[in-house]
């Protein structure tokens, strides 16, 4: 079973996404901040895919994308951005700096499934 990390400071959103991932047959791990996820990444553990909120305290999702793309061990990690942010400039920046898909909150099961498939396809082509 593939593991997906959810990095979002909104606990209710994390639980909703976690439930959708279970329906899609993924194992979810929740991190309520980017530094918490980075700490685990620094220990050498990576998920199969990561879902990042754009706006988080301390370290934004955009900053985390840039961090992940600079590291050789995570440069091909599939990344889905998830946010209430609707500014097209933010969406464009997220995709330009390395996010593979961007969905707006609240996401539907179908939107989440499509974004995950897109991210896996872009980073792990057959």
N, CA and C atoms as a LAMMPS dump frame, in Angstrom:
ITEM: TIMESTEP
0
ITEM: NUMBER OF ATOMS
378
ITEM: BOX BOUNDS ff ff ff
-5.0000000000000000e+02 5.0000000000000000e+02
-5.0000000000000000e+02 5.0000000000000000e+02
-5.0000000000000000e+02 5.0000000000000000e+02
ITEM: ATOMS id mol type element x y z
1 1 1 N 0.846 -1.177 0
2 1 2 C 0 0 0
3 1 3 C 0.893 1.243 0
4 2 1 N 0.621 2.151 -0.912
5 2 2 C 1.412 3.382 -0.993
6 2 3 C 1.07 4.325 0.15
7 3 1 N 2.116 5.025 0.614
8 3 2 C 1.954 5.967 1.72
9 3 3 C 1.974 7.396 1.205
10 4 1 N 0.987 8.172 1.65
11 4 2 C 0.898 9.576 1.297
12 4 3 C 0.938 10.4 2.572
13 5 1 N 1.79 11.42 2.571
14 5 2 C 1.851 12.341 3.705
15 5 3 C 0.982 13.545 3.402
16 6 1 N 0.229 13.955 4.398
17 6 2 C -0.576 15.167 4.329
18 6 3 C 0.086 16.181 5.253
19 7 1 N 0.495 17.311 4.697
20 7 2 C 1.137 18.364 5.498
21 7 3 C 0.226 19.586 5.433
22 8 1 N -0.49 19.823 6.532
23 8 2 C -1.495 20.889 6.574
24 8 3 C -1.743 21.233 8.034
25 9 1 N -1.829 22.523 8.344
26 9 2 C -2.059 22.932 9.728
27 9 3 C -3.538 22.878 10.128
28 10 1 N -4.422 22.583 9.197
29 10 2 C -5.852 22.472 9.478
30 10 3 C -6.182 21.005 9.771
31 11 1 N -6.403 20.698 11.05
32 11 2 C -6.609 19.309 11.455
33 11 3 C -7.865 18.687 10.853
34 12 1 N -8.927 19.465 10.742
35 12 2 C -10.15 18.931 10.145
36 12 3 C -9.929 18.573 8.677
37 13 1 N -9.215 19.423 7.963
38 13 2 C -8.92 19.139 6.561
39 13 3 C -8.053 17.884 6.448
40 14 1 N -7.086 17.749 7.336
41 14 2 C -6.233 16.561 7.329
42 14 3 C -7.065 15.289 7.496
43 15 1 N -7.994 15.32 8.432
44 15 2 C -8.836 14.14 8.66
45 15 3 C -9.712 13.837 7.443
46 16 1 N -10.25 14.876 6.819
47 16 2 C -11.082 14.667 5.63
48 16 3 C -10.265 14.051 4.494
49 17 1 N -9.07 14.581 4.266
50 17 2 C -8.2 14.051 3.21
51 17 3 C -7.769 12.62 3.558
52 18 1 N -7.472 12.386 4.824
53 18 2 C -7.084 11.04 5.257
54 18 3 C -8.194 10.03 4.948
55 19 1 N -9.427 10.384 5.232
56 19 2 C -10.553 9.484 4.939
57 19 3 C -10.678 9.218 3.439
58 20 1 N -10.511 10.269 2.635
59 20 2 C -10.575 10.07 1.185
60 20 3 C -9.442 9.167 0.706
61 21 1 N -8.263 9.337 1.28
62 21 2 C -7.131 8.493 0.877
63 21 3 C -7.373 7.033 1.23
64 22 1 N -8.006 6.792 2.369
65 22 2 C -8.344 5.408 2.735
66 22 3 C -9.298 4.794 1.723
67 23 1 N -10.277 5.577 1.279
68 23 2 C -11.205 5.1 0.251
69 23 3 C -10.441 4.755 -1.03
70 24 1 N -9.416 5.527 -1.331
71 24 2 C -8.603 5.314 -2.527
72 24 3 C -7.51 4.266 -2.318
73 25 1 N -7.498 3.644 -1.151
74 25 2 C -6.561 2.57 -0.799
75 25 3 C -5.112 3.042 -0.637
76 26 1 N -4.951 4.198 -0.002
77 26 2 C -3.631 4.701 0.367
78 26 3 C -3.537 4.766 1.883
79 27 1 N -2.337 4.644 2.398
80 27 2 C -2.078 4.847 3.828
81 27 3 C -1.652 6.301 3.993
82 28 1 N -2.255 6.988 4.943
83 28 2 C -1.972 8.414 5.15
84 28 3 C -1.252 8.64 6.463
85 29 1 N -0.316 9.569 6.433
86 29 2 C 0.353 10.052 7.631
87 29 3 C 0.175 11.564 7.644
88 30 1 N -0.249 12.094 8.782
89 30 2 C -0.546 13.517 8.9
90 30 3 C 0.564 14.252 9.646
91 31 1 N 0.953 15.394 9.083
92 31 2 C 1.874 16.315 9.731
93 31 3 C 1.188 17.671 9.789
94 32 1 N 1.143 18.278 10.962
95 32 2 C 0.462 19.56 11.108
96 32 3 C 1.363 20.76 10.86
97 33 1 N 2.594 20.507 10.416
98 33 2 C 3.498 21.592 10.045
99 33 3 C 4.573 21.048 9.11
100 34 1 N 5.102 21.925 8.286
101 34 2 C 6.179 21.537 7.384
102 34 3 C 7.432 21.108 8.148
103 35 1 N 7.846 21.833 9.22
104 35 2 C 9.036 21.389 9.949
105 35 3 C 8.919 19.967 10.506
106 36 1 N 7.735 19.558 10.914
107 36 2 C 7.553 18.191 11.424
108 36 3 C 7.824 17.17 10.323
109 37 1 N 7.361 17.451 9.11
110 37 2 C 7.613 16.541 7.991
111 37 3 C 9.083 16.576 7.585
112 38 1 N 9.677 17.765 7.56
113 38 2 C 11.091 17.896 7.183
114 38 3 C 11.984 17.117 8.149
115 39 1 N 11.628 17.116 9.409
116 39 2 C 12.408 16.361 10.401
117 39 3 C 12.454 14.875 10.049
118 40 1 N 11.345 14.319 9.633
119 40 2 C 11.301 12.901 9.249
120 40 3 C 12.059 12.687 7.936
121 41 1 N 11.917 13.62 7.001
122 41 2 C 12.65 13.528 5.734
123 41 3 C 14.151 13.549 5.99
124 42 1 N 14.585 14.382 6.929
125 42 2 C 16.008 14.467 7.272
126 42 3 C 16.542 13.147 7.818
127 43 1 N 15.66 12.347 8.404
128 43 2 C 16.087 11.042 8.928
129 43 3 C 16.16 9.986 7.828
130 44 1 N 15.772 10.379 6.597
131 44 2 C 15.9 9.469 5.47
132 44 3 C 14.602 8.813 5.022
133 45 1 N 13.496 9.124 5.635
134 45 2 C 12.22 8.52 5.256
135 45 3 C 11.456 9.453 4.32
136 46 1 N 10.91 8.874 3.259
137 46 2 C 10.092 9.623 2.312
138 46 3 C 8.808 8.851 2.032
139 47 1 N 7.715 9.571 1.777
140 47 2 C 6.483 8.9 1.378
141 47 3 C 6.518 8.607 -0.125
142 48 1 N 5.461 7.993 -0.615
143 48 2 C 5.331 7.787 -2.06
144 48 3 C 4.824 9.059 -2.743
145 49 1 N 4.136 9.911 -1.984
146 49 2 C 3.597 11.171 -2.489
147 49 3 C 3.33 12.062 -1.288
148 50 1 N 3.37 13.373 -1.503
149 50 2 C 3.098 14.311 -0.419
150 50 3 C 2.043 15.321 -0.877
151 51 1 N 1.098 15.598 0.011
152 51 2 C 0.074 16.611 -0.223
153 51 3 C 0.39 17.77 0.71
154 52 1 N 0.591 18.957 0.127
155 52 2 C 1.005 20.128 0.899
156 52 3 C -0.007 21.256 0.82
157 53 1 N -0.299 21.836 1.965
158 53 2 C -1.072 23.075 1.999
159 53 3 C -0.132 24.207 1.605
160 54 1 N -0.644 25.203 0.924
161 54 2 C 0.182 26.342 0.53
162 54 3 C 0.492 27.226 1.732
163 55 1 N -0.543 27.619 2.467
164 55 2 C -0.378 28.582 3.56
165 55 3 C -0.33 27.892 4.913
166 56 1 N 0.866 27.827 5.46
167 56 2 C 1.066 27.257 6.792
168 56 3 C 1.991 28.175 7.575
169 57 1 N 1.854 28.191 8.895
170 57 2 C 2.782 28.996 9.696
171 57 3 C 4.186 28.392 9.643
172 58 1 N 5.158 29.158 9.971
173 58 2 C 6.574 28.77 10.003
174 58 3 C 7.155 28.591 8.61
175 59 1 N 6.723 27.544 7.9
176 59 2 C 7.243 27.243 6.567
177 59 3 C 6.049 27.006 5.648
178 60 1 N 5.984 27.746 4.554
179 60 2 C 4.86 27.573 3.631
180 60 3 C 5.042 26.317 2.79
181 61 1 N 3.951 25.878 2.2
182 61 2 C 4.02 24.741 1.287
183 61 3 C 4.896 25.033 0.087
184 62 1 N 4.881 26.279 -0.379
185 62 2 C 5.744 26.654 -1.509
186 62 3 C 7.22 26.532 -1.136
187 63 1 N 7.559 26.975 0.063
188 63 2 C 8.949 26.835 0.523
189 63 3 C 9.338 25.364 0.634
190 64 1 N 8.397 24.549 1.07
191 64 2 C 8.692 23.123 1.208
192 64 3 C 8.882 22.468 -0.16
193 65 1 N 8.111 22.867 -1.153
194 65 2 C 8.306 22.34 -2.506
195 65 3 C 9.719 22.663 -2.982
196 66 1 N 10.128 23.907 -2.81
197 66 2 C 11.476 24.293 -3.23
198 66 3 C 12.538 23.482 -2.495
199 67 1 N 12.356 23.267 -1.197
200 67 2 C 13.284 22.449 -0.408
201 67 3 C 13.35 21.028 -0.961
202 68 1 N 12.198 20.422 -1.197
203 68 2 C 12.152 19.039 -1.675
204 68 3 C 12.779 18.894 -3.053
205 69 1 N 12.589 19.862 -3.912
206 69 2 C 13.15 19.782 -5.267
207 69 3 C 14.657 20 -5.292
208 70 1 N 15.209 20.655 -4.279
209 70 2 C 16.667 20.86 -4.204
210 70 3 C 17.397 19.616 -3.716
211 71 1 N 16.711 18.764 -2.962
212 71 2 C 17.341 17.569 -2.393
213 71 3 C 17.322 16.431 -3.411
214 72 1 N 18.452 15.796 -3.631
215 72 2 C 18.516 14.725 -4.63
216 72 3 C 17.572 13.572 -4.295
217 73 1 N 17.423 13.266 -3.015
218 73 2 C 16.585 12.129 -2.63
219 73 3 C 15.09 12.4 -2.786
220 74 1 N 14.697 13.661 -2.893
221 74 2 C 13.266 13.969 -3.02
222 74 3 C 12.919 14.748 -4.286
223 75 1 N 13.878 14.907 -5.189
224 75 2 C 13.61 15.72 -6.378
225 75 3 C 12.531 15.12 -7.27
226 76 1 N 12.305 13.81 -7.196
227 76 2 C 11.27 13.166 -8.003
228 76 3 C 10.058 12.736 -7.19
229 77 1 N 9.959 13.228 -5.968
230 77 2 C 8.812 12.918 -5.114
231 77 3 C 7.561 13.577 -5.684
232 78 1 N 6.502 12.826 -5.951
233 78 2 C 5.262 13.44 -6.43
234 78 3 C 4.666 14.369 -5.365
235 79 1 N 4.283 15.581 -5.788
236 79 2 C 3.761 16.584 -4.864
237 79 3 C 2.44 17.138 -5.392
238 80 1 N 1.434 17.122 -4.517
239 80 2 C 0.139 17.732 -4.804
240 80 3 C -0.044 18.885 -3.831
241 81 1 N -0.341 20.064 -4.359
242 81 2 C -0.646 21.221 -3.521
243 81 3 C -2.157 21.267 -3.306
244 82 1 N -2.546 21.612 -2.085
245 82 2 C -3.956 21.681 -1.716
246 82 3 C -4.143 22.956 -0.915
247 83 1 N -5.047 23.835 -1.369
248 83 2 C -5.17 25.114 -0.681
249 83 3 C -6.495 25.798 -0.966
250 84 1 N -6.872 26.694 -0.045
251 84 2 C -7.995 27.596 -0.291
252 84 3 C -7.579 28.719 -1.228
253 85 1 N -6.285 28.878 -1.44
254 85 2 C -5.735 29.951 -2.265
255 85 3 C -6.249 29.826 -3.702
256 86 1 N -6.846 30.896 -4.208
257 86 2 C -7.397 30.871 -5.564
258 86 3 C -6.652 31.782 -6.53
259 87 1 N -5.667 32.501 -6.037
260 87 2 C -4.89 33.415 -6.877
261 87 3 C -4.135 32.606 -7.939
262 88 1 N -4.422 32.893 -9.21
263 88 2 C -3.767 32.159 -10.297
264 88 3 C -2.248 32.292 -10.256
265 89 1 N -1.746 33.416 -9.739
266 89 2 C -0.305 33.598 -9.61
267 89 3 C 0.316 32.591 -8.657
268 90 1 N -0.394 32.3 -7.571
269 90 2 C 0.087 31.308 -6.597
270 90 3 C 0.049 29.913 -7.22
271 91 1 N -1.043 29.611 -7.901
272 91 2 C -1.167 28.307 -8.563
273 91 3 C -0.044 28.13 -9.576
274 92 1 N 0.174 29.141 -10.408
275 92 2 C 1.238 29.075 -11.415
276 92 3 C 2.608 28.902 -10.769
277 93 1 N 2.858 29.649 -9.693
278 93 2 C 4.146 29.537 -9.006
279 93 3 C 4.335 28.135 -8.445
280 94 1 N 3.299 27.58 -7.829
281 94 2 C 3.399 26.232 -7.253
282 94 3 C 3.786 25.214 -8.323
283 95 1 N 3.158 25.303 -9.465
284 95 2 C 3.453 24.363 -10.548
285 95 3 C 4.824 24.641 -11.16
286 96 1 N 5.206 25.89 -11.256
287 96 2 C 6.507 26.263 -11.832
288 96 3 C 7.677 25.786 -10.966
289 97 1 N 7.517 25.85 -9.644
290 97 2 C 8.634 25.467 -8.77
291 97 3 C 8.694 23.975 -8.48
292 98 1 N 7.692 23.222 -8.962
293 98 2 C 7.836 21.777 -8.833
294 98 3 C 6.65 20.987 -8.345
295 99 1 N 5.552 21.625 -8.009
296 99 2 C 4.358 20.852 -7.655
297 99 3 C 3.839 20.181 -8.922
298 100 1 N 3.304 18.997 -8.788
299 100 2 C 2.82 18.245 -9.95
300 100 3 C 1.334 18.456 -10.21
301 101 1 N 0.604 18.856 -9.185
302 101 2 C -0.828 19.114 -9.324
303 101 3 C -1.242 20.092 -8.231
304 102 1 N -2.34 20.797 -8.477
305 102 2 C -2.836 21.793 -7.526
306 102 3 C -4.35 21.658 -7.477
307 103 1 N -4.881 21.435 -6.281
308 103 2 C -6.327 21.382 -6.12
309 103 3 C -6.749 22.331 -5.009
310 104 1 N -7.939 22.843 -5.177
311 104 2 C -8.456 23.814 -4.207
312 104 3 C -9.31 23.12 -3.161
313 105 1 N -9.191 23.62 -1.925
314 105 2 C -10.022 23.131 -0.828
315 105 3 C -11.416 23.726 -0.974
316 106 1 N -12.43 23.043 -0.589
317 106 2 C -12.437 21.634 -0.186
318 106 3 C -12.424 20.745 -1.43
319 107 1 N -11.565 19.783 -1.466
320 107 2 C -11.417 18.896 -2.62
321 107 3 C -12.438 17.777 -2.562
322 108 1 N -12.881 17.376 -3.728
323 108 2 C -13.752 16.198 -3.803
324 108 3 C -12.868 14.958 -3.943
325 109 1 N -13.464 13.824 -3.735
326 109 2 C -12.743 12.562 -3.895
327 109 3 C -12.207 12.443 -5.319
328 110 1 N -13.008 12.814 -6.293
329 110 2 C -12.601 12.716 -7.692
330 110 3 C -11.435 13.662 -8
331 111 1 N -11.483 14.886 -7.474
332 111 2 C -10.389 15.83 -7.696
333 111 3 C -9.095 15.321 -7.071
334 112 1 N -9.204 14.781 -5.869
335 112 2 C -8.024 14.252 -5.184
336 112 3 C -7.448 13.069 -5.958
337 113 1 N -8.305 12.168 -6.374
338 113 2 C -7.845 10.994 -7.12
339 113 3 C -7.148 11.402 -8.417
340 114 1 N -7.72 12.369 -9.132
341 114 2 C -7.123 12.832 -10.385
342 114 3 C -5.771 13.508 -10.134
343 115 1 N -5.68 14.332 -9.092
344 115 2 C -4.418 15.02 -8.779
345 115 3 C -3.328 14.02 -8.41
346 116 1 N -3.683 13.015 -7.635
347 116 2 C -2.706 11.982 -7.248
348 116 3 C -2.227 11.226 -8.486
349 117 1 N -3.162 10.844 -9.342
350 117 2 C -2.79 10.125 -10.567
351 117 3 C -1.875 10.974 -11.442
352 118 1 N -2.185 12.26 -11.561
353 118 2 C -1.363 13.175 -12.35
354 118 3 C 0.046 13.269 -11.775
355 119 1 N 0.136 13.426 -10.457
356 119 2 C 1.45 13.555 -9.807
357 119 3 C 2.275 12.287 -9.98
358 120 1 N 1.656 11.122 -9.789
359 120 2 C 2.389 9.871 -9.975
360 120 3 C 2.845 9.731 -11.432
361 121 1 N 1.988 10.064 -12.357
362 121 2 C 2.334 9.934 -13.774
363 121 3 C 3.508 10.846 -14.139
364 122 1 N 3.503 12.075 -13.649
365 122 2 C 4.576 13.012 -13.985
366 122 3 C 5.921 12.607 -13.401
367 123 1 N 5.913 12.03 -12.215
368 123 2 C 7.182 11.701 -11.548
369 123 3 C 7.594 10.258 -11.666
370 124 1 N 6.626 9.373 -11.877
371 124 2 C 6.941 7.946 -11.926
372 124 3 C 6.323 7.316 -13.178
373 125 1 N 6.655 7.824 -14.364
374 125 2 C 6.037 7.286 -15.584
375 125 3 C 6.37 5.807 -15.769
376 126 1 N 5.45 5.11 -16.417
377 126 2 C 5.633 3.666 -16.655
378 126 3 C 6.708 3.415 -17.674
